[in-house]
Amino acid sequence: MAEPRIIRKARIGLQEFVARPGNKEFHYDSPRSELEQLLRKDKLSERELNYVYSNLMQIGVWRIRTGGLAVLEGNQRGWAELHLGMTMKLLEFREFYAGTMQRRPGDRATTITYIPSLVLAHAMAVGDEKLASEVAELLTRGVAHGVFHGYNEHGYELFIFNLFQTSRGDARRNIGLEKPNTRDRFERVWQVCDSVDELSQECAKLCDTHLDIAEDKTGDSYGQFEIDPCEIYPVEILAIQRIRKKLGLPVPTCDHDLMKSPLADAPIEPPKLEDDLADRVLARLKREYEGF
């Protein structure tokens, strides 16, 4: 089967980015080295904790990119690296939340929930229920305290959170994310979920929506899939399929180019992290923040 053009374009773009002189040092080696030094300190200042945050950001993106590229090149071990990158992104946002909550209410920073929502979708897609629960709990707290806020154009974050609720057998609810102020592109999924044939057709439309958002064709994107290769990672479709299988429901198929890529073939078991960095960062941040 010929590789779809959009998949080939993404793979070549990633190969060129990863191979570009100095990129690995700038985006991964230096941030990791600095983070390792910070982890060895007895106590971290607020400025140093800000460095932890920025380093986690860089490391997470690099591992998502290199892991995704490995998967696209046929190396299944890339799933573990991509999974580590998503885990680092969760730690980044947990640190952001914890640091923000230490400030006075009037001085607190806020951020959009699109990356945690992506991590939540990924956790469901690969069957990591522990990671999914951690992200959902962080989103719930962050939105309740005004640290996280949603985007009100197409309902992506609200859909992903309610997909998680469904995976647990719970009723859909809104944790305080803004409802879409235009057409909700994901509401149709709930309307057709009793018909696997209609749901299969809707999943193909969701792939189109995914690409619209990733490529900013509609002008209302703000970057849910801005980390390469997430623009071609059909994460919400994989999550739908996995959750329905878990619940004993008919699993929809999806005839779309996004589903003709190695990134549409998620591992059966949650990827095992081959690097203990996330565990060491988590242990350290628990020392720095009470109740982290």
C-alpha positions in Angstrom: 0.0 0.0 0.0 1.4 3.4 -1.0 2.2 5.8 1.8 -0.4 8.7 1.7 1.1 12.0 0.7 0.3 13.7 4.1 2.0 10.9 6.0 5.1 11.0 3.7 5.3 14.8 4.1 5.2 14.6 7.9 7.8 11.8 8.0 10.2 13.7 5.7 9.7 16.9 7.6 10.5 15.2 10.9 13.6 13.5 9.5 14.9 16.8 8.3 14.2 18.5 11.6 15.8 15.8 13.7 18.9 15.6 11.4 19.4 19.4 11.3 22.8 20.3 12.8 22.5 21.5 16.4 18.8 20.7 16.9 19.4 17.7 19.2 21.8 19.7 21.3 19.5 22.7 21.5 16.2 21.0 21.9 17.2 18.0 24.0 20.8 17.5 25.2 21.2 20.9 26.8 17.7 21.0 28.5 18.3 17.4 29.8 21.8 18.2 31.1 20.5 21.3 32.9 17.5 19.4 34.3 19.9 16.7 35.6 21.9 19.4 37.4 18.8 20.8 39.0 17.7 17.4 40.2 20.9 17.1 42.2 20.3 20.3 44.2 19.1 20.2 47.7 16.5 23.0 47.2 15.3 24.8 44.1 14.5 28.5 44.0 11.5 29.8 42.2 13.7 30.8 39.3 15.2 27.3 39.1 11.7 25.7 39.2 10.9 27.9 36.2 13.9 26.3 34.5 12.5 22.9 35.4 9.3 23.9 33.6 11.0 25.1 30.5 13.3 22.1 30.3 10.4 19.7 30.7 8.7 21.5 27.8 11.7 21.1 25.5 12.5 17.5 26.5 8.8 16.4 26.1 8.5 17.9 22.6 11.8 16.3 21.5 10.8 12.9 22.7 7.4 13.1 21.1 9.0 14.1 17.8 11.8 11.5 17.8 9.4 8.8 19.1 6.8 9.6 16.5 9.5 9.5 13.8 10.7 6.1 14.9 7.2 4.8 14.7 6.7 6.3 11.3 9.9 4.6 10.2 8.6 1.2 11.4 10.4 1.0 14.8 7.8 0.0 17.4 10.1 1.0 20.2 9.3 4.6 19.2 6.0 4.2 21.1 7.9 4.1 24.4 9.7 7.3 23.5 6.6 9.1 22.3 4.9 7.9 25.5 7.7 9.3 27.6 7.4 12.7 25.8 3.6 12.8 26.7 4.5 11.9 30.3 7.0 14.8 30.4 4.3 17.1 29.0 2.0 16.1 31.9 4.8 16.9 34.4 5.3 20.2 32.7 1.7 21.2 33.3 1.6 19.7 36.8 4.6 22.0 37.6 2.9 24.9 36.0 -0.2 24.3 38.1 1.7 23.8 41.4 3.8 26.9 40.8 0.8 29.0 39.9 -1.2 28.0 42.9 1.6 29.2 45.2 1.0 32.7 44.0 -1.6 35.1 45.2 -4.9 34.8 43.2 -4.4 38.1 41.4 -0.9 37.1 40.3 -1.7 33.6 38.9 -0.9 32.7 35.4 -3.3 30.8 33.1 -2.9 28.6 30.1 -5.1 26.8 27.6 -5.9 23.1 28.1 -5.0 21.8 24.6 -1.8 20.0 25.5 -3.1 18.2 28.6 -6.1 17.3 26.5 -3.8 15.8 23.9 -2.0 13.9 26.6 -5.3 12.6 27.9 -6.4 11.5 24.4 -3.0 9.7 23.9 -3.3 8.0 27.3 -6.7 6.6 26.3 -5.4 5.6 22.8 -2.6 3.5 24.2 -4.6 2.2 27.2 -2.6 3.9 30.0 -5.5 4.3 32.5 -3.2 5.5 35.2 -1.8 8.4 33.1 -5.3 9.2 31.8 -6.6 9.5 35.4 -3.7 11.7 36.4 -4.3 14.1 33.5 -8.1 14.2 34.0 -7.6 14.9 37.7 -5.1 17.7 36.9 -7.5 19.2 34.3 -10.4 19.1 36.8 -8.3 20.9 39.5 -6.7 23.3 37.1 -10.0 24.4 35.5 -11.7 24.7 39.0 -8.9 27.0 40.2 -8.9 29.1 37.0 -5.3 28.0 36.0 -6.5 26.1 32.9 -9.1 27.3 30.5 -10.6 25.8 27.3 -10.9 27.1 23.8 -14.5 27.8 22.7 -14.4 27.3 18.9 -14.9 23.6 18.3 -15.2 21.7 21.6 -12.1 19.5 21.4 -11.1 19.6 25.0 -14.6 19.1 26.3 -15.0 16.1 24.0 -11.8 14.5 25.1 -12.7 14.9 28.8 -16.1 13.4 28.2 -14.5 10.6 26.3 -12.5 9.9 29.5 -15.7 10.0 31.5 -17.3 7.5 29.1 -14.3 5.2 29.4 -15.0 4.9 33.2 -18.7 4.3 32.7 -19.5 7.8 34.0 -22.0 10.3 32.7 -20.7 13.1 30.5 -20.3 16.4 32.3 -18.6 19.8 31.9 -15.9 20.6 34.5 -16.1 24.3 33.6 -14.6 24.3 30.1 -16.2 26.8 27.8 -18.8 25.4 25.5 -18.2 25.9 21.8 -19.4 29.3 20.6 -19.8 28.1 17.0 -20.6 24.6 15.6 -19.5 21.8 18.0 -17.5 19.6 15.7 -17.6 16.7 18.1 -21.1 16.6 19.4 -22.2 14.4 16.5 -20.2 11.6 17.9 -22.5 11.3 20.9 -25.6 11.5 18.7 -24.5 8.5 16.6 -22.8 6.4 19.2 -25.5 3.8 19.1 -24.9 3.0 15.5 -21.5 1.6 14.7 -22.0 2.3 10.9 -22.8 5.9 11.5 -20.0 6.2 14.0 -17.6 4.8 11.5 -18.6 7.5 9.0 -18.3 10.1 11.7 -14.8 9.0 12.6 -13.7 9.7 9.0 -15.2 13.2 9.4 -13.3 13.6 12.7 -10.1 12.8 10.8 -10.9 15.7 8.4 -11.6 17.9 11.5 -8.3 16.8 13.0 -6.5 17.9 9.8 -8.4 21.2 9.6 -7.3 22.0 13.1 -3.8 20.9 12.6 -3.4 22.7 9.3 -5.4 25.8 10.4 -7.5 25.7 7.3 -10.5 27.3 9.1 -8.6 30.0 11.0 -9.7 28.9 14.4 -6.8 26.7 15.4 -4.5 27.5 18.2 -2.3 24.4 18.2 -3.8 21.2 19.6 -1.6 19.2 17.2 1.3 21.6 16.7 3.9 19.1 18.1 5.0 17.1 15.1 3.9 14.4 14.3 0.6 14.9 16.2 -1.0 16.5 13.1 -1.1 13.0 11.6 -1.6 11.0 14.9 -5.3 10.2 14.8 -5.3 10.0 18.6 -9.0 10.7 19.2 -10.1 8.0 16.8 -7.8 5.5 18.4 -9.2 6.5 21.8 -12.8 6.0 20.6 -11.9 2.6 19.2 -10.1 1.5 22.4 -12.7 2.7 24.8 -15.6 1.0 22.9 -13.6 -2.2 22.8 -13.0 -1.9 26.6 -16.8 -1.4 27.1 -17.7 -4.3 25.0 -19.3 -2.1 22.3 -19.0 -2.5 18.5 -15.7 -0.8 17.3 -16.0 1.6 14.4 -13.7 1.4 11.5 -12.3 4.4 9.7 -11.4 4.8 6.0 -9.1 7.8 6.0 -5.5 8.5 5.1 -4.7 9.3 8.8 -5.5 5.7 9.6 -3.0 4.4 7.0 0.0 5.2 9.1 2.0 3.4 11.7 0.8 6.0 14.2 -2.7 4.6 13.7 -1.5 1.2 15.0 -1.3 1.9 18.7 0.3 -0.8 20.9 -2.0 -3.3 22.6 -0.4 -2.7 26.0 0.6 0.7 27.4 4.3 1.5 26.4 6.8 0.9 29.1 9.1 3.8 29.7 12.7 3.0 29.0 14.0 6.0 30.8 13.6 6.8 34.5 13.8 10.6 34.0 10.0 11.1 34.4 10.0 9.2 37.7 13.0 11.2 39.1 11.4 14.5 38.1 8.1 13.5 39.7 9.9 12.5 42.9 11.8 15.8 43.0 8.7 17.9 42.3 6.9 16.1 45.1 9.6 17.4 47.4 9.2 21.0 46.2 5.4 21.2 46.2 3.2 20.0 49.0 0.5 17.7 47.6 2.0 17.6 44.1 
